[in-house]
Amino acid sequence: MNLDYETLRIIWWAFIVVLMIGFALTDGFDLGIGILLPFVGKTDMQRRVMINSIGPTWDGNQVWLVTAVGALFAAWPLVYAAAFSGFYTAILLILFALFFRPLGFDYRAKIDNPRWRNLWDWGLFAAGAVPVLLFGVAFGNLLLGVPFHFDSALRSYYTGTFWALFNPFALLAGGISLALMLMHGGVFLQLKTDGLIAARSKKVIMTATLLLLCLFGLAGLWVAYGVDGYRLVSIPALDAPPNPLFKIVEKAPGAWMDNYTAYPSFWMVPAGVFASGAVTLAMSTINKPGIAFIFSGITVAAVIATACFSMFPFIMPSSTNLNSSLTVWDASSSHTTLTIMFWFTIVFLPIVMMYTSWVYRVLRGKVTAEDVQRNKSAY
């Protein structure tokens, strides 16, 4: 099967979206539990139970992030270059926070001292909250447009500042990200624990889910009526070599709603956030955490997909030079590169997904204080 260039570009857009969703589904509840650690766990043993609920899998879950970044570099090199230079400080903060997690998990248990362990607990809170907030802020800034441009030699120049990233709309997106991961982490805790931890998790799920749906609805109205979106006016031939400067882009109020107007079926995705969020809350309330976790995952996927569907075909719009905006059509690698990567992905992505499913099946069941005390290798 020989896929044409246009089709491969769309396929790789879908692959990157799947990898982002995979990271949010798996490492998302790890990060959420880290944020909840100082609040849901009131005693040292309760916090150990929370940590050990994700202990066997948290490091493997981060592979999704590594894979997504690697795929971004290979499939969309211009996006990788512009994003990692423009968001340099924010990305460093995310990396430092993620580096702190293995230290926190491992060193927390080294000394049986309340002050020592409490310090690491707050460190794990920061290691969860910082990446979750900044990932949301990054998505918010993508919808607003990023202040970068290319010169005639396709050298990228970023003209913004780190603090400018924290504008009101981006902070709203960061709030959605935090509420989403708190809901997802809370549901996983309810699934994997019992007693007081599970009971407190139910309260977290209720608050986080209601907050998520309110913030998501507010963001939707803001995007529709208060944010200038981006629209392609003209593009070169789709089989031409990628060059972001060979197109014309305009900025217009409500332009991010164009795809929903052209394809009304897309409305099922944002509607799915409210529907699956409501089911998540209902199933958690009646103590069906397994079903709640499935619908929590659907909610996570629908939130990310909503942003991606709204922006398509844009990947990284430019607020300072509209024609420098990066899209699916002009930011990709060559036809040959995308083809080779496609066949590798077709073979190995299902293997990774099956292995991940098998691991969680083997490790199913609740984690209790007795399990932690009995297992000498527990955190």
Contacts in CASP RR format, 6 or more apart in sequence:
PFRMAT RR
TARGET T0000
AUTHOR 0000-0000-0000
METHOD contacts of the structure
MODEL  1
MNLDYETLRIIWWAFIVVLMIGFALTDGFDLGIGILLPFVGKTDMQRRVM
INSIGPTWDGNQVWLVTAVGALFAAWPLVYAAAFSGFYTAILLILFALFF
RPLGFDYRAKIDNPRWRNLWDWGLFAAGAVPVLLFGVAFGNLLLGVPFHF
DSALRSYYTGTFWALFNPFALLAGGISLALMLMHGGVFLQLKTDGLIAAR
SKKVIMTATLLLLCLFGLAGLWVAYGVDGYRLVSIPALDAPPNPLFKIVE
KAPGAWMDNYTAYPSFWMVPAGVFASGAVTLAMSTINKPGIAFIFSGITV
AAVIATACFSMFPFIMPSSTNLNSSLTVWDASSSHTTLTIMFWFTIVFLP
IVMMYTSWVYRVLRGKVTAEDVQRNKSAY
3 11 0 8 1.000
3 339 0 8 1.000
3 342 0 8 1.000
4 239 0 8 1.000
5 238 0 8 1.000
5 239 0 8 1.000
5 335 0 8 1.000
5 338 0 8 1.000
6 238 0 8 1.000
6 239 0 8 1.000
6 329 0 8 1.000
8 332 0 8 1.000
8 335 0 8 1.000
8 338 0 8 1.000
8 339 0 8 1.000
8 342 0 8 1.000
9 238 0 8 1.000
9 328 0 8 1.000
9 329 0 8 1.000
9 332 0 8 1.000
9 338 0 8 1.000
10 328 0 8 1.000
11 338 0 8 1.000
11 342 0 8 1.000
12 71 0 8 1.000
12 75 0 8 1.000
12 76 0 8 1.000
12 328 0 8 1.000
12 332 0 8 1.000
12 338 0 8 1.000
12 341 0 8 1.000
12 342 0 8 1.000
13 308 0 8 1.000
13 312 0 8 1.000
13 313 0 8 1.000
13 315 0 8 1.000
13 328 0 8 1.000
15 71 0 8 1.000
15 75 0 8 1.000
15 345 0 8 1.000
15 349 0 8 1.000
16 68 0 8 1.000
16 71 0 8 1.000
16 72 0 8 1.000
16 75 0 8 1.000
16 76 0 8 1.000
17 304 0 8 1.000
17 305 0 8 1.000
17 308 0 8 1.000
18 349 0 8 1.000
19 64 0 8 1.000
19 67 0 8 1.000
19 68 0 8 1.000
19 71 0 8 1.000
20 68 0 8 1.000
20 304 0 8 1.000
20 308 0 8 1.000
21 300 0 8 1.000
21 301 0 8 1.000
21 304 0 8 1.000
21 305 0 8 1.000
22 64 0 8 1.000
23 61 0 8 1.000
23 62 0 8 1.000
23 64 0 8 1.000
23 65 0 8 1.000
23 68 0 8 1.000
24 180 0 8 1.000
24 181 0 8 1.000
24 184 0 8 1.000
24 300 0 8 1.000
24 301 0 8 1.000
24 304 0 8 1.000
25 184 0 8 1.000
25 297 0 8 1.000
25 300 0 8 1.000
25 301 0 8 1.000
26 57 0 8 1.000
26 60 0 8 1.000
26 61 0 8 1.000
26 64 0 8 1.000
26 356 0 8 1.000
27 58 0 8 1.000
27 61 0 8 1.000
27 62 0 8 1.000
27 64 0 8 1.000
27 65 0 8 1.000
28 61 0 8 1.000
28 132 0 8 1.000
28 181 0 8 1.000
28 184 0 8 1.000
28 185 0 8 1.000
28 300 0 8 1.000
29 54 0 8 1.000
29 181 0 8 1.000
29 184 0 8 1.000
29 185 0 8 1.000
29 186 0 8 1.000
29 187 0 8 1.000
29 188 0 8 1.000
30 54 0 8 1.000
30 57 0 8 1.000
30 58 0 8 1.000
30 61 0 8 1.000
30 185 0 8 1.000
31 127 0 8 1.000
31 128 0 8 1.000
31 131 0 8 1.000
31 132 0 8 1.000
31 181 0 8 1.000
32 128 0 8 1.000
32 132 0 8 1.000
32 181 0 8 1.000
32 182 0 8 1.000
32 184 0 8 1.000
32 185 0 8 1.000
32 186 0 8 1.000
33 50 0 8 1.000
33 51 0 8 1.000
33 53 0 8 1.000
33 54 0 8 1.000
33 185 0 8 1.000
33 186 0 8 1.000
33 188 0 8 1.000
33 189 0 8 1.000
34 50 0 8 1.000
34 124 0 8 1.000
34 125 0 8 1.000
34 127 0 8 1.000
34 128 0 8 1.000
35 125 0 8 1.000
35 128 0 8 1.000
35 129 0 8 1.000
35 132 0 8 1.000
35 178 0 8 1.000
35 181 0 8 1.000
35 182 0 8 1.000
36 50 0 8 1.000
36 182 0 8 1.000
36 185 0 8 1.000
36 186 0 8 1.000
36 189 0 8 1.000
36 201 0 8 1.000
36 204 0 8 1.000
37 47 0 8 1.000
37 50 0 8 1.000
37 51 0 8 1.000
37 121 0 8 1.000
37 124 0 8 1.000
37 125 0 8 1.000
38 47 0 8 1.000
38 118 0 8 1.000
38 121 0 8 1.000
38 122 0 8 1.000
38 125 0 8 1.000
39 200 0 8 1.000
39 204 0 8 1.000
40 46 0 8 1.000
40 50 0 8 1.000
40 186 0 8 1.000
40 189 0 8 1.000
40 197 0 8 1.000
40 200 0 8 1.000
40 201 0 8 1.000
40 204 0 8 1.000
41 47 0 8 1.000
41 50 0 8 1.000
41 197 0 8 1.000
41 200 0 8 1.000
42 196 0 8 1.000
44 114 0 8 1.000
44 117 0 8 1.000
45 369 0 8 1.000
45 372 0 8 1.000
46 196 0 8 1.000
46 197 0 8 1.000
46 369 0 8 1.000
47 117 0 8 1.000
47 121 0 8 1.000
48 109 0 8 1.000
48 369 0 8 1.000
48 372 0 8 1.000
48 378 0 8 1.000
48 379 0 8 1.000
49 193 0 8 1.000
49 197 0 8 1.000
49 367 0 8 1.000
49 368 0 8 1.000
49 369 0 8 1.000
49 372 0 8 1.000
50 189 0 8 1.000
50 193 0 8 1.000
50 197 0 8 1.000
51 105 0 8 1.000
51 108 0 8 1.000
51 124 0 8 1.000
51 379 0 8 1.000
52 367 0 8 1.000
52 371 0 8 1.000
52 372 0 8 1.000
52 375 0 8 1.000
52 378 0 8 1.000
52 379 0 8 1.000
53 188 0 8 1.000
53 189 0 8 1.000
53 192 0 8 1.000
53 193 0 8 1.000
53 367 0 8 1.000
54 188 0 8 1.000
55 105 0 8 1.000
55 379 0 8 1.000
56 359 0 8 1.000
56 363 0 8 1.000
57 359 0 8 1.000
57 360 0 8 1.000
57 363 0 8 1.000
58 101 0 8 1.000
58 105 0 8 1.000
59 102 0 8 1.000
62 98 0 8 1.000
63 352 0 8 1.000
65 98 0 8 1.000
67 352 0 8 1.000
69 80 0 8 1.000
71 341 0 8 1.000
71 345 0 8 1.000
72 79 0 8 1.000
72 80 0 8 1.000
72 83 0 8 1.000
73 80 0 8 1.000
74 333 0 8 1.000
74 337 0 8 1.000
74 341 0 8 1.000
75 332 0 8 1.000
75 333 0 8 1.000
75 337 0 8 1.000
75 338 0 8 1.000
75 341 0 8 1.000
76 315 0 8 1.000
76 326 0 8 1.000
76 331 0 8 1.000
76 332 0 8 1.000
76 333 0 8 1.000
77 331 0 8 1.000
77 333 0 8 1.000
78 154 0 8 1.000
78 156 0 8 1.000
78 242 0 8 1.000
78 244 0 8 1.000
78 326 0 8 1.000
78 330 0 8 1.000
78 331 0 8 1.000
79 315 0 8 1.000
79 316 0 8 1.000
79 326 0 8 1.000
79 331 0 8 1.000
81 156 0 8 1.000
82 146 0 8 1.000
82 148 0 8 1.000
82 156 0 8 1.000
82 158 0 8 1.000
82 316 0 8 1.000
82 326 0 8 1.000
83 146 0 8 1.000
83 316 0 8 1.000
84 91 0 8 1.000
85 148 0 8 1.000
85 156 0 8 1.000
85 158 0 8 1.000
86 146 0 8 1.000
86 148 0 8 1.000
86 158 0 8 1.000
86 160 0 8 1.000
87 138 0 8 1.000
87 165 0 8 1.000
89 162 0 8 1.000
90 134 0 8 1.000
90 137 0 8 1.000
90 138 0 8 1.000
90 162 0 8 1.000
90 165 0 8 1.000
93 130 0 8 1.000
93 134 0 8 1.000
94 130 0 8 1.000
94 131 0 8 1.000
94 134 0 8 1.000
94 135 0 8 1.000
97 126 0 8 1.000
97 127 0 8 1.000
97 128 0 8 1.000
97 130 0 8 1.000
97 131 0 8 1.000
98 127 0 8 1.000
98 131 0 8 1.000
100 123 0 8 1.000
100 124 0 8 1.000
100 126 0 8 1.000
100 127 0 8 1.000
101 124 0 8 1.000
101 127 0 8 1.000
101 128 0 8 1.000
104 120 0 8 1.000
104 123 0 8 1.000
104 124 0 8 1.000
104 127 0 8 1.000
105 124 0 8 1.000
105 379 0 8 1.000
106 379 0 8 1.000
107 120 0 8 1.000
108 116 0 8 1.000
108 117 0 8 1.000
108 120 0 8 1.000
108 121 0 8 1.000
108 124 0 8 1.000
108 379 0 8 1.000
109 117 0 8 1.000
109 379 0 8 1.000
110 116 0 8 1.000
111 117 0 8 1.000
129 178 0 8 1.000
132 174 0 8 1.000
132 177 0 8 1.000
132 178 0 8 1.000
132 181 0 8 1.000
133 174 0 8 1.000
133 175 0 8 1.000
133 177 0 8 1.000
133 178 0 8 1.000
135 174 0 8 1.000
135 177 0 8 1.000
136 170 0 8 1.000
136 173 0 8 1.000
136 174 0 8 1.000
136 175 0 8 1.000
136 176 0 8 1.000
136 177 0 8 1.000
137 165 0 8 1.000
137 166 0 8 1.000
137 170 0 8 1.000
137 171 0 8 1.000
137 173 0 8 1.000
137 174 0 8 1.000
137 177 0 8 1.000
138 165 0 8 1.000
138 170 0 8 1.000
139 173 0 8 1.000
139 174 0 8 1.000
139 177 0 8 1.000
139 307 0 8 1.000
140 169 0 8 1.000
140 170 0 8 1.000
140 172 0 8 1.000
140 173 0 8 1.000
140 174 0 8 1.000
141 165 0 8 1.000
141 167 0 8 1.000
141 170 0 8 1.000
142 307 0 8 1.000
142 311 0 8 1.000
142 316 0 8 1.000
142 317 0 8 1.000
143 169 0 8 1.000
143 173 0 8 1.000
143 223 0 8 1.000
143 227 0 8 1.000
143 229 0 8 1.000
143 256 0 8 1.000
143 307 0 8 1.000
143 310 0 8 1.000
143 311 0 8 1.000
144 167 0 8 1.000
144 169 0 8 1.000
144 170 0 8 1.000
144 227 0 8 1.000
144 319 0 8 1.000
145 230 0 8 1.000
145 316 0 8 1.000
145 317 0 8 1.000
145 318 0 8 1.000
145 319 0 8 1.000
145 325 0 8 1.000
146 158 0 8 1.000
146 316 0 8 1.000
146 317 0 8 1.000
146 318 0 8 1.000
146 319 0 8 1.000
147 158 0 8 1.000
147 159 0 8 1.000
147 160 0 8 1.000
147 164 0 8 1.000
147 318 0 8 1.000
147 319 0 8 1.000
147 320 0 8 1.000
148 156 0 8 1.000
148 157 0 8 1.000
148 158 0 8 1.000
148 159 0 8 1.000
148 316 0 8 1.000
148 318 0 8 1.000
148 320 0 8 1.000
148 321 0 8 1.000
148 324 0 8 1.000
149 156 0 8 1.000
149 157 0 8 1.000
149 159 0 8 1.000
149 318 0 8 1.000
149 320 0 8 1.000
149 321 0 8 1.000
149 324 0 8 1.000
150 156 0 8 1.000
150 157 0 8 1.000
150 244 0 8 1.000
150 245 0 8 1.000
150 321 0 8 1.000
150 324 0 8 1.000
151 157 0 8 1.000
152 245 0 8 1.000
154 243 0 8 1.000
154 244 0 8 1.000
154 245 0 8 1.000
159 320 0 8 1.000
169 219 0 8 1.000
169 222 0 8 1.000
169 227 0 8 1.000
172 215 0 8 1.000
172 218 0 8 1.000
172 219 0 8 1.000
172 222 0 8 1.000
173 219 0 8 1.000
175 215 0 8 1.000
176 212 0 8 1.000
176 215 0 8 1.000
176 216 0 8 1.000
176 219 0 8 1.000
176 303 0 8 1.000
179 208 0 8 1.000
179 209 0 8 1.000
179 211 0 8 1.000
179 212 0 8 1.000
179 215 0 8 1.000
180 208 0 8 1.000
180 212 0 8 1.000
180 299 0 8 1.000
180 300 0 8 1.000
180 303 0 8 1.000
182 204 0 8 1.000
182 208 0 8 1.000
183 204 0 8 1.000
183 205 0 8 1.000
183 208 0 8 1.000
183 209 0 8 1.000
183 212 0 8 1.000
183 277 0 8 1.000
183 280 0 8 1.000
183 296 0 8 1.000
183 299 0 8 1.000
184 296 0 8 1.000
184 297 0 8 1.000
184 299 0 8 1.000
184 300 0 8 1.000
185 201 0 8 1.000
185 296 0 8 1.000
186 201 0 8 1.000
186 204 0 8 1.000
186 205 0 8 1.000
186 208 0 8 1.000
187 201 0 8 1.000
187 205 0 8 1.000
187 280 0 8 1.000
187 284 0 8 1.000
187 289 0 8 1.000
187 290 0 8 1.000
187 292 0 8 1.000
187 293 0 8 1.000
187 296 0 8 1.000
188 293 0 8 1.000
189 197 0 8 1.000
189 198 0 8 1.000
189 201 0 8 1.000
189 204 0 8 1.000
190 198 0 8 1.000
190 201 0 8 1.000
190 202 0 8 1.000
190 205 0 8 1.000
190 284 0 8 1.000
190 289 0 8 1.000
190 292 0 8 1.000
191 289 0 8 1.000
191 290 0 8 1.000
191 292 0 8 1.000
191 293 0 8 1.000
191 366 0 8 1.000
192 365 0 8 1.000
192 366 0 8 1.000
192 367 0 8 1.000
193 201 0 8 1.000
193 366 0 8 1.000
193 367 0 8 1.000
193 368 0 8 1.000
194 366 0 8 1.000
194 368 0 8 1.000
198 289 0 8 1.000
202 284 0 8 1.000
202 285 0 8 1.000
205 280 0 8 1.000
205 281 0 8 1.000
205 284 0 8 1.000
205 292 0 8 1.000
206 281 0 8 1.000
206 284 0 8 1.000
206 285 0 8 1.000
209 277 0 8 1.000
209 280 0 8 1.000
209 281 0 8 1.000
209 284 0 8 1.000
210 281 0 8 1.000
212 277 0 8 1.000
212 299 0 8 1.000
213 273 0 8 1.000
213 274 0 8 1.000
213 277 0 8 1.000
213 278 0 8 1.000
216 270 0 8 1.000
216 273 0 8 1.000
216 274 0 8 1.000
216 303 0 8 1.000
220 270 0 8 1.000
223 254 0 8 1.000
223 256 0 8 1.000
223 257 0 8 1.000
223 310 0 8 1.000
224 254 0 8 1.000
224 256 0 8 1.000
224 257 0 8 1.000
225 253 0 8 1.000
225 254 0 8 1.000
226 253 0 8 1.000
226 254 0 8 1.000
227 253 0 8 1.000
227 254 0 8 1.000
227 256 0 8 1.000
228 251 0 8 1.000
228 252 0 8 1.000
228 253 0 8 1.000
228 254 0 8 1.000
228 255 0 8 1.000
229 251 0 8 1.000
229 252 0 8 1.000
229 253 0 8 1.000
229 254 0 8 1.000
229 255 0 8 1.000
229 256 0 8 1.000
229 317 0 8 1.000
230 249 0 8 1.000
230 250 0 8 1.000
230 251 0 8 1.000
230 255 0 8 1.000
230 256 0 8 1.000
230 311 0 8 1.000
230 314 0 8 1.000
230 317 0 8 1.000
230 322 0 8 1.000
230 325 0 8 1.000
231 249 0 8 1.000
231 250 0 8 1.000
231 251 0 8 1.000
231 252 0 8 1.000
231 255 0 8 1.000
231 258 0 8 1.000
232 247 0 8 1.000
232 248 0 8 1.000
232 249 0 8 1.000
232 313 0 8 1.000
232 327 0 8 1.000
233 247 0 8 1.000
233 248 0 8 1.000
233 249 0 8 1.000
233 250 0 8 1.000
234 247 0 8 1.000
234 248 0 8 1.000
235 246 0 8 1.000
235 247 0 8 1.000
235 327 0 8 1.000
235 329 0 8 1.000
235 330 0 8 1.000
236 243 0 8 1.000
236 246 0 8 1.000
236 247 0 8 1.000
236 330 0 8 1.000
238 329 0 8 1.000
240 246 0 8 1.000
241 334 0 8 1.000
242 329 0 8 1.000
242 330 0 8 1.000
242 331 0 8 1.000
242 332 0 8 1.000
242 333 0 8 1.000
243 330 0 8 1.000
244 323 0 8 1.000
244 324 0 8 1.000
244 325 0 8 1.000
244 326 0 8 1.000
244 327 0 8 1.000
244 330 0 8 1.000
244 331 0 8 1.000
245 323 0 8 1.000
245 324 0 8 1.000
246 330 0 8 1.000
247 323 0 8 1.000
247 327 0 8 1.000
247 329 0 8 1.000
247 330 0 8 1.000
248 323 0 8 1.000
249 317 0 8 1.000
249 322 0 8 1.000
249 323 0 8 1.000
249 325 0 8 1.000
250 322 0 8 1.000
251 322 0 8 1.000
256 310 0 8 1.000
256 311 0 8 1.000
257 310 0 8 1.000
259 266 0 8 1.000
259 309 0 8 1.000
259 310 0 8 1.000
259 312 0 8 1.000
260 266 0 8 1.000
260 267 0 8 1.000
260 309 0 8 1.000
260 310 0 8 1.000
266 309 0 8 1.000
269 302 0 8 1.000
269 305 0 8 1.000
269 306 0 8 1.000
269 309 0 8 1.000
270 302 0 8 1.000
270 306 0 8 1.000
272 298 0 8 1.000
272 299 0 8 1.000
272 302 0 8 1.000
273 299 0 8 1.000
273 302 0 8 1.000
273 303 0 8 1.000
273 306 0 8 1.000
276 295 0 8 1.000
276 296 0 8 1.000
276 297 0 8 1.000
276 298 0 8 1.000
276 299 0 8 1.000
276 302 0 8 1.000
277 295 0 8 1.000
277 296 0 8 1.000
277 299 0 8 1.000
279 291 0 8 1.000
279 292 0 8 1.000
279 295 0 8 1.000
280 292 0 8 1.000
280 295 0 8 1.000
280 296 0 8 1.000
280 299 0 8 1.000
281 292 0 8 1.000
283 289 0 8 1.000
283 290 0 8 1.000
283 291 0 8 1.000
283 292 0 8 1.000
283 295 0 8 1.000
284 292 0 8 1.000
311 317 0 8 1.000
312 328 0 8 1.000
313 327 0 8 1.000
313 328 0 8 1.000
313 329 0 8 1.000
314 325 0 8 1.000
314 326 0 8 1.000
314 327 0 8 1.000
314 328 0 8 1.000
315 326 0 8 1.000
315 327 0 8 1.000
315 328 0 8 1.000
315 331 0 8 1.000
316 325 0 8 1.000
316 326 0 8 1.000
316 331 0 8 1.000
317 325 0 8 1.000
317 326 0 8 1.000
318 324 0 8 1.000
318 325 0 8 1.000
318 326 0 8 1.000
332 338 0 8 1.000
333 341 0 8 1.000
371 378 0 8 1.000
372 378 0 8 1.000
END
